[in-house]
């Protein structure tokens, strides 16, 4: 089995719903993952926008130090979660 990342809010290769953009509520989508490599100690997620109208990708957020035992993140990650993990 290979590592997979998914969301219940949208399917792979679909546009992210407006709710999760700056034109909507601008909240993080719910994310789930499974089958991490053996020995995974922590995760890091980068949300970038390769379609942004600029020469380089636009990074919306970065979150790291997510414990390797986690299997997902809820919708609309509150600031308190970013204190437990590390968000930029």
C-alpha positions in Angstrom: 0.0 0.0 0.0 1.2 3.5 -0.7 0.8 6.6 1.4 -2.4 8.5 0.5 -3.7 11.9 1.4 -7.4 12.8 0.8 -10.2 15.1 1.8 -13.9 14.5 2.3 -14.5 18.0 1.0 -13.3 17.3 -2.6 -11.9 14.6 -4.8 -8.4 14.3 -6.2 -7.8 16.6 -9.1 -10.9 18.6 -8.5 -10.9 22.3 -7.7 -11.0 23.1 -4.0 -14.5 24.3 -3.1 -14.9 28.1 -2.6 -15.5 27.6 1.1 -11.7 26.8 1.5 -10.5 29.8 -0.5 -10.0 33.5 0.1 -13.3 34.1 -1.8 -15.2 32.0 0.8 -14.7 31.3 4.5 -10.9 30.7 3.9 -10.8 27.8 6.3 -8.6 24.7 6.0 -10.2 21.6 4.5 -10.5 18.3 6.4 -7.6 16.0 5.5 -7.1 12.3 6.1 -4.1 10.2 5.4 -3.2 6.5 5.6 -0.3 4.1 5.0 2.6 6.3 6.1 6.1 4.8 5.7 7.1 2.5 8.6 8.9 4.5 11.3 7.3 7.9 10.4 7.9 10.2 13.4 6.1 13.3 12.1 4.3 14.9 9.1 4.6 18.3 7.4 1.9 19.7 5.1 2.4 22.6 2.6 -0.6 24.1 0.9 0.5 26.0 -2.2 -1.3 27.3 -5.1 0.5 26.6 -8.4 -2.3 28.3 -10.4 -1.9 31.7 -8.6 -1.4 34.5 -11.1 2.3 35.0 -10.2 5.6 33.6 -11.5 6.2 31.4 -8.3 3.7 29.3 -6.4 1.7 31.0 -3.7 2.1 29.2 -0.3 -1.1 29.5 1.7 0.1 27.7 4.8 2.6 25.3 6.2 2.1 23.0 9.2 4.8 20.7 10.6 5.6 18.7 13.7 2.4 16.8 13.2 2.9 13.6 15.3 3.4 10.4 13.2 0.5 8.8 15.0 -2.0 11.3 13.6 -4.2 10.2 10.7 -5.7 13.5 9.7 -6.6 17.1 10.5 -10.1 18.5 11.0 -11.7 21.3 8.9 -10.9 24.8 10.0 -7.8 24.1 12.1 -8.0 26.5 15.1 -5.1 28.5 16.3 -4.8 26.2 19.3 -3.9 23.3 17.0 -1.1 25.4 15.6 0.3 25.8 19.1 0.4 22.0 19.5 1.9 21.6 16.0 3.9 24.4 14.3 2.1 26.5 11.7 3.4 29.3 9.5 
